[in-house]
Amino acid sequence: MKKVLLWAIFPLALTVSLAMIPAYAQRAPLPLGSLKELGQLASCPSGFFAGMTCFRAEMSCPNTANLGFTYGLEDPGGSQSGTIVLLEGGSGIKAGSISFAEKYLESGFRVVQLAWDSAWEVTGTATDNIKTAACRPATFLSYVSRNLHRSGGMCAQGVSAGSGAVAYSLAWYGSASILDKAELLSGPVFGDIEKGCVVPNAPVSTVCPIGQFGCNGKPWPDSPSYIGGDITSIDHWAGDPSCNAGTTTSGASNARWKAMSIVDGTFNPSFSYPQTAMAGWLCSNVAKQQNNSAAQGEFFYQQFLFPWQTAGYSLTRIDNCSGTEGVGNGVTPQGVNGFTAISQDMIAGCVRRHNTRR
């Protein structure tokens, strides 16, 4: 009788165990687009590191309108340790992260900055879909890898929506085949867009619950719902004005938001990046200002359960952020300044791990 019971229980236990394992390998990455060079500028727009060389280009991606942009690059003195692409938050229309750019240049890395002519998240077609629009930053990362990267590590750092761009690139567009290191600051903010928009609102999330793989710091609560001006942005980018608008959302809207999320509930996204080291940095300003960047990021980070999924992984709680997402001005659980911790992690981890790149 005991043997019968054990064999009866085993299939159920196996099913439960397998159900807890996320989808590590997508069926196929979504297709990248193409980039057309339009020429060098006499000088760079504001937001770019002083002395950079800037270029105009146009991006073409499937099911999106063409979008112009400016990118800049600057080389360090002497030999290069690698290339670091900096992707900004919001619509990405202005370059930034100047302090990080300066630090990485001083440390021997070629730095690339980017500014879109308009929000990269908007497809410019009849059907807006942030996941579809994410082809643009993913294609740019591929272009840098193939055309601008020279030696050492090929790496990317994104803040807020910029971290969303990097996460989409890894999960949906095959960028794990080119990126050696990814730093994700205050996000990715598109982890589960449905949970950010749905009314009645989704429950408060626990970020870095006890026992979660890779977490550095105690758990803290955060609502996944978009608030304030972020709602307006999501309304525009997703092409649906009902995000967290106080009225019960429709099943059609909920399904559209879910489908354009990084973690969309299917087995299609990849969360296996064995040649890419990755670090996340999330604000925990529970007693001060707080938005949903930590909760949205948690939907992405909770997909990483095992060391073999990445070439190195950590998710760090940052206290005393400036504003809602200023991880660079906060402190780690060890009392280290956020800017120092993030830049040191990038400098140490941006090393070549790929022999071939997509």
C-alpha positions in Angstrom: 0.0 0.0 0.0 2.8 2.5 0.8 4.5 1.9 -2.6 1.2 2.5 -4.3 0.7 5.8 -2.5 4.3 7.0 -3.2 3.9 6.3 -6.9 0.5 8.0 -6.9 1.9 11.1 -5.2 5.1 11.3 -7.3 3.5 12.5 -10.6 1.7 15.2 -8.8 4.9 16.4 -7.1 6.7 16.3 -10.4 4.0 18.4 -12.0 4.1 21.0 -9.2 7.8 21.2 -9.4 7.9 21.6 -13.2 5.1 24.3 -13.0 7.4 26.4 -10.8 10.2 26.4 -13.4 10.0 29.4 -15.8 10.4 29.2 -19.5 14.1 29.4 -20.1 14.3 29.2 -23.9 11.9 30.9 -26.3 10.8 29.2 -29.5 12.6 31.8 -31.6 13.7 35.4 -31.0 11.5 38.1 -32.5 13.0 39.5 -35.7 15.3 42.5 -35.5 15.1 45.5 -37.8 17.7 47.5 -39.8 19.5 50.7 -39.3 20.3 53.4 -42.0 23.2 55.8 -41.3 22.4 59.4 -42.2 25.7 61.1 -41.4 27.8 62.7 -38.8 26.7 65.8 -36.9 28.9 68.8 -36.4 28.2 68.6 -32.6 26.1 66.5 -30.3 22.8 67.7 -28.8 22.4 68.4 -25.1 22.6 65.3 -22.8 25.5 63.7 -24.6 28.9 63.6 -23.0 31.0 66.6 -23.8 33.3 65.9 -26.8 31.4 62.9 -28.1 31.1 62.3 -31.8 27.4 62.1 -32.8 25.7 60.5 -35.8 22.2 60.6 -37.2 20.4 57.4 -38.2 17.0 55.9 -38.9 15.6 52.7 -37.5 13.3 50.4 -39.4 11.5 47.5 -37.6 8.7 45.1 -38.5 5.2 46.5 -37.8 6.5 49.9 -36.7 7.0 53.3 -38.4 10.6 54.3 -39.2 12.1 56.4 -36.4 15.1 58.7 -36.5 17.6 59.0 -33.7 21.0 60.3 -32.7 23.7 58.3 -31.2 27.1 59.3 -29.9 30.3 57.5 -29.1 33.4 58.4 -27.2 36.6 56.4 -26.8 38.8 56.2 -23.7 42.5 57.1 -23.8 44.6 54.0 -24.5 43.3 50.5 -25.0 39.6 49.6 -24.7 38.2 47.3 -22.1 34.9 47.0 -23.8 31.8 48.9 -25.0 29.0 50.2 -22.8 25.7 51.4 -24.2 23.6 53.7 -22.0 19.8 53.7 -22.5 17.8 56.4 -20.8 14.4 56.3 -19.1 11.0 57.6 -20.2 10.6 58.0 -24.0 14.4 57.9 -24.4 14.4 61.2 -26.4 17.4 62.7 -24.5 20.7 61.1 -23.7 22.0 61.1 -20.2 23.8 59.2 -17.4 26.7 61.6 -17.8 28.3 60.6 -14.5 28.3 56.9 -15.5 29.6 57.8 -19.0 32.5 59.7 -17.4 33.3 56.9 -15.0 33.3 54.2 -17.7 35.5 56.2 -20.0 38.0 56.7 -17.2 37.9 52.9 -16.7 38.8 52.2 -20.3 35.4 51.6 -21.9 34.0 53.0 -25.2 30.7 54.6 -24.3 27.7 54.9 -26.6 24.7 57.1 -25.8 21.4 57.3 -27.7 18.5 59.7 -28.1 15.3 58.9 -30.1 13.5 61.6 -32.1 10.2 60.5 -30.3 9.2 57.8 -27.9 10.7 54.5 -28.9 7.8 52.7 -27.2 5.2 54.0 -29.7 5.1 51.9 -32.9 3.5 54.7 -35.0 1.0 52.2 -36.5 -2.7 51.5 -35.9 -1.8 49.1 -33.1 0.6 50.3 -30.5 2.5 47.5 -28.7 5.5 48.2 -26.5 7.0 44.7 -27.1 6.8 45.3 -30.9 8.4 48.7 -30.5 11.2 47.2 -28.4 12.7 45.9 -31.7 14.2 49.4 -32.0 16.6 49.4 -29.0 17.3 45.6 -29.5 18.3 46.4 -33.1 20.5 49.2 -32.0 22.3 47.0 -29.5 22.9 44.5 -32.3 24.2 47.3 -34.6 26.6 48.4 -31.9 27.8 44.9 -31.4 28.5 44.4 -35.1 29.7 47.8 -36.1 30.9 49.9 -33.2 32.2 47.4 -30.7 35.9 46.7 -30.9 37.2 44.6 -28.1 36.5 43.3 -24.6 32.9 43.2 -23.2 29.8 44.2 -25.0 27.5 45.6 -22.3 24.4 47.7 -21.8 23.0 49.8 -18.9 19.4 51.0 -18.8 17.5 53.1 -16.4 13.7 52.8 -15.8 12.1 52.4 -19.3 15.7 52.0 -20.6 16.1 49.0 -18.3 12.8 47.8 -19.9 14.4 48.1 -23.3 17.3 46.0 -22.2 15.0 43.4 -20.6 12.9 43.2 -23.8 16.0 42.8 -25.8 17.2 39.9 -23.7 13.9 38.1 -23.3 12.4 38.6 -26.7 15.0 39.7 -29.3 18.0 37.4 -28.6 20.3 40.0 -27.2 21.7 37.4 -24.8 23.7 36.3 -27.8 25.6 39.6 -27.8 25.5 41.1 -24.3 28.2 40.2 -21.8 26.8 42.3 -19.0 23.5 44.1 -18.3 22.9 46.6 -15.6 19.1 47.3 -15.0 18.4 50.4 -12.9 14.9 51.0 -11.4 13.1 48.4 -13.5 12.4 46.9 -15.9 9.1 48.9 -15.6 7.3 46.7 -18.2 7.5 43.4 -16.3 3.8 42.8 -16.3 1.9 45.8 -17.8 -1.5 44.2 -17.2 -0.8 44.2 -13.4 0.2 47.8 -13.7 -3.0 48.9 -15.5 -5.8 46.5 -14.4 -8.7 47.8 -12.3 -9.5 46.6 -9.7 -5.8 47.0 -9.0 -3.5 44.0 -8.6 -2.3 43.2 -5.0 0.8 44.8 -3.6 3.9 42.7 -4.4 6.7 41.6 -2.1 10.0 42.5 -3.7 12.9 40.2 -3.0 10.9 37.8 -0.6 13.0 35.8 1.8 14.8 33.0 -0.1 14.5 34.6 -3.6 17.6 33.7 -5.6 20.2 36.5 -6.0 18.6 39.1 -3.6 20.8 41.5 -1.7 18.7 43.1 1.1 15.5 42.6 3.0 12.1 42.2 1.4 9.8 45.3 0.9 6.3 45.9 -0.4 5.5 47.8 -3.6 2.3 48.2 -5.7 2.7 47.1 -9.3 0.1 49.8 -10.4 1.3 52.7 -12.5 0.7 56.1 -10.9 0.8 59.8 -11.8 2.5 60.7 -15.1 3.5 57.1 -15.7 -0.2 56.3 -16.4 -0.2 59.0 -19.1 2.9 57.5 -20.6 1.6 53.9 -20.6 -1.7 55.2 -22.1 0.2 56.7 -25.0 2.7 53.9 -25.5 0.2 51.1 -25.3 -2.5 52.8 -27.3 -5.2 52.3 -24.6 -6.4 55.2 -22.4 -7.9 53.0 -19.7 -4.7 52.1 -17.7 -5.5 52.5 -14.0 -8.2 55.0 -14.8 -10.5 54.1 -11.9 -13.0 52.2 -14.0 -13.0 48.4 -14.2 -10.8 47.5 -17.2 -12.1 45.2 -20.0 -10.9 41.7 -20.7 -9.7 42.9 -24.1 -7.5 45.6 -22.6 -6.2 43.3 -19.9 -5.2 40.7 -22.6 -3.5 43.3 -24.7 -1.5 44.7 -21.8 -0.4 41.2 -20.8 0.6 40.3 -24.4 2.9 43.3 -24.6 4.6 42.6 -21.2 8.1 41.2 -20.8 6.7 38.4 -18.7 3.5 37.7 -20.8 2.5 34.4 -19.3 3.6 32.3 -22.3 6.6 30.1 -22.9 7.9 32.4 -25.6 10.3 34.7 -23.7 13.7 33.5 -22.8 15.1 33.8 -19.3 18.3 31.9 -20.0 21.3 34.1 -20.5 24.3 31.8 -19.7 26.8 34.1 -21.2 25.4 37.3 -19.9 25.9 38.6 -16.4 23.1 40.7 -15.0 22.4 43.0 -12.1 19.2 44.7 -11.0 19.0 47.8 -8.7 15.6 48.7 -7.2 14.5 51.6 -4.9 12.8 50.7 -1.6 11.5 54.1 -0.6 8.6 52.8 1.4 8.4 55.7 3.7 9.0 58.4 1.0 8.1 58.6 -2.6 7.5 55.3 -4.3 6.3 54.2 -7.7 5.9 50.7 -9.2 9.4 50.3 -10.7 10.4 47.8 -8.0 7.2 45.7 -8.3 7.3 45.7 -12.1 11.0 44.7 -12.0 10.2 41.9 -9.6 8.0 40.2 -12.1 11.1 39.9 -14.3 13.6 39.0 -11.6 11.5 36.3 -10.1 12.0 34.3 -13.3 15.7 33.7 -12.3 15.9 30.7 -10.0 19.2 29.1 -10.7 22.9 30.2 -11.1 23.1 28.5 -14.6 20.5 30.9 -16.1 23.1 33.8 -16.2 26.9 34.3 -16.1 26.4 36.1 -12.8 23.3 37.6 -11.1 22.3 39.9 -8.3 19.3 42.0 -7.4 20.0 44.8 -4.9 17.7 46.8 -2.7 18.6 50.5 -2.7 17.5 52.6 0.3 17.3 56.4 0.4 16.9 56.9 -3.3 16.5 60.4 -4.6 12.9 60.7 -5.8 11.2 57.4 -6.9 14.0 55.9 -9.0 17.3 57.6 -8.1 19.2 54.4 -7.3 22.6 56.2 -8.0 22.0 58.5 -5.0 20.8 55.8 -2.6 22.8 53.2 -0.6 23.0 49.4 -0.7 22.3 47.2 2.3 26.1 47.3 2.9 26.1 51.1 3.1 27.8 51.6 -0.3 26.7 54.5 -2.5 24.5 53.3 -5.3 26.5 55.0 -8.1 29.7 53.5 -6.7 28.1 50.0 -6.4 26.6 50.0 -9.9 29.6 51.4 -11.7 32.0 49.0 -9.9 29.7 46.1 -10.8 29.7 47.1 -14.5 33.4 47.7 -14.6 34.2 44.3 -13.0 31.6 42.4 -15.0 31.9 43.9 -18.5 34.3 41.3 -19.9 34.1 39.3 -23.1 32.1 36.1 -22.8 30.9 35.6 -26.4 32.9 34.2 -29.2 30.3 35.0 -31.8 27.5 37.6 -31.7 24.2 38.0 -33.5 
